[in-house]
C-alpha cells in the first residue's frame, strides 16, 4: 500500500558515518560489541531495522520498516490538533486584520458562522458529522458485512469488495469530477503558449460534459485529448514539473471515475443478488429505482448538507496558498496533516471534529469512537443475556478560558464508567463535578459505575485508549 502520509524510505548508510570495526577484547570483557546474536537480525550498517518496534508510539526515529509503524508514530505526534485549531480561531475571530486578503477573510467569516449553535443545532451538527463520515452505513451494507463475515468463499468476498469499491467511487462522482476539472485548470496555467490555449478549449468541453452528466464523453476527452496533449508536451520539453505531476495524480481519479459508472455498479449489485449474497428479490428492481436507492443514502444526504466540511476545505485551501501569512499557513498545514492521519486507511475509529462557540466561549473538541465495538472478533453482536463487549469513546476538549480536558467513557451493558482529566482549576472542584456527571448519566437512564475526575498531568493518547489500533502489526508491511 502506498504511504499516503508522505513517509520516505531513508537510504541505508546515506548519512551514517563509516562503520568502525572494533577488534575483539580478550578476557570475556562485558563491553565486547561484535558477538553475533542468532535471535537478533542486524543490518550491515549497524542500524536496527525495527527501531524500537516494541514501542512504536514512543519511537521518534524515522521509520523505514513499515508504513503502519509510521502511521502509529505520527498519530502520537498529532495530538495537538485542538490546541492548534483553537489558536487559529482565537487569532482570527470575525474581525479582519490588516494584511489578510479579502478572500481568506470571507471564508473565515463563513467558517466561524458554523461555530455559533444552541443545543438543537449541536445535536444536528453531530448527527450530520457522523453520517457524512460513515459512507458504508445502513441496512444494505449491514447485510454485506454479515455475508462477508459469514462466508468462507474467497470468491464471494471478492465480489462483495468489488461492489463496495464501485459504490465508493460512484458515491464520490461529484468529488472526482471536481478534482478532474481543478487539475485540468491547473494544467492550463502550468503549460505555456499554444499548449495552454489548446488545453483551455478541452477544459471548456469537459466542463460542459460534467454539467450534462456525460461520464463516457468526459472519459473520452481525458483519454484522447488531455493525456496525449500533456504527455506530448512533457516528452518534447522534458518539463518534469507541475504539469507532469498533475497528470500522474489525475490517473487515479480517471480510474475511479471509470470504475464508478452506474452501469458497472448495477452489474456488481445484480451479481450479488443472483449469488444470494443479497435478497434475490432485489434483482427484479428496475435500474432507476436501484440507482435511486444506492444514491440516496444517509451518507450522501449528509455529505450534500455538510457545509461545515466544505467551508473548512475552502478555508484550508486559501490558508495553504499563503493568503493569511506564513504563521497561519503553517498552522493549517499542521491541521491538515492531523486530519489526514486521523482519517488514514489504518484508522479503524470514527473521528469527529467539533469547533464550537458556546455562549461566547470558544472551544474545540475531537471525538474518537469505535463503530464496531458492539461486535466480537468474528463480527457478531454480543448475546442479549450478557453485557457485551466494552465500548469506548475518547473526547478531547480545549476551552479557551479554562484549558485542555480528556474524557474517556467506557460502556458495558447499561453501566458507564468515566475518567475526566482536567486543568488544576477544575480538579479542585472534583467532588462537585463528579456528582454532576453522575446526575447526567442517571437522567439518561444509565448506571454510573465509576466516575473519576482528576488533574491532567499527561494527555491520553488514542493508541493508549484503543489498543486495537495495534492489531495491524501482525502483518508484513514493509515500505519500498
C-alpha angles and dihedrals in degrees: 000000000000117000101249091183091067099249114166134212109236114222109246113253093001094129097010120116118246113282113258116212111216115204117237116274113227125225099048094282112190091226094067106132103183100070112126115231109200091201094055122068114210133186125241090248093054096250122128114240095214099050102202091330089162088070105029095167092057097044111110101178122098110278114230100161104065143015089215093053088052089053093051091046094050092043088061090052095047098068095105096077095112092050093046094045093048091049091054093048093046091053095049112034114156097304117095112226123206116277096034115118115238093240092058092045091052093050091047090052091051091048094050090052088068091058096067108084142138128220096282092047090049092055091048091048093051093047091050092049092051094048095044089051094052108069096167100052134123137059095302095057092041088059090049092050091051091048092048093050093043101052130079093195113109089198091059091047091051091050091053092048091048091055092046091052091049091048091049091053093042093051089049094054095115092048092047092049091050089052093050092050093046094049092046090051091050089050091057088056092047095050122077131232119321092009090061093045093052093047091048089061090051090049091056090053090048091052091052090048092052091050090050094047092238100155095168092048091049092050090050091052092050096046099041103034116014098044097042092045097051093038091053091049092051092046094051098041100031087225104162094176135102099325093054092046091050091050090053091049091047091058093073094048092049090052091050091045090055094043091052096060115137091234093056092045093052092047092052091046095050090047089058091048093049089049089054092241084121126028108289091227089073090068089070095054112110117255094244092053092047092051091048090051092048094045101045097062125142088254095055093046092049093044092052090053097041097112090158093063092044092049093047091049092052092046092049092048092054093044092052089052087061099249092142102037136271097291094056090043091056092046093052090045088058091046093051092046090053091048092051091050093048091049094043122135086246093060111096091182132088112243123202128183120206119185108180143178103203114184090332094313114120117216141158126210138184126199127199116193131177104225092192098047093110091062128075124233090279093057095253126128119248118263118270092237095057132063094249127218125322115270118206134195123185118200123186119191133182114191116193099226099034113031141235127342132187118198119189115189121190121187129188117169106320094330120103130193123191134193116191120186112189145160118294092253090061096039089060086069095045097134093055093044091048092052092047091053091049090051091051092052092048093050089055094052097258129128114236103219098169131357119180128181118188141157114273112243097159126014118243115250125222092235090051094053096040108040090174086082087080094057089094090062090083094075131074108258110163121172117233 
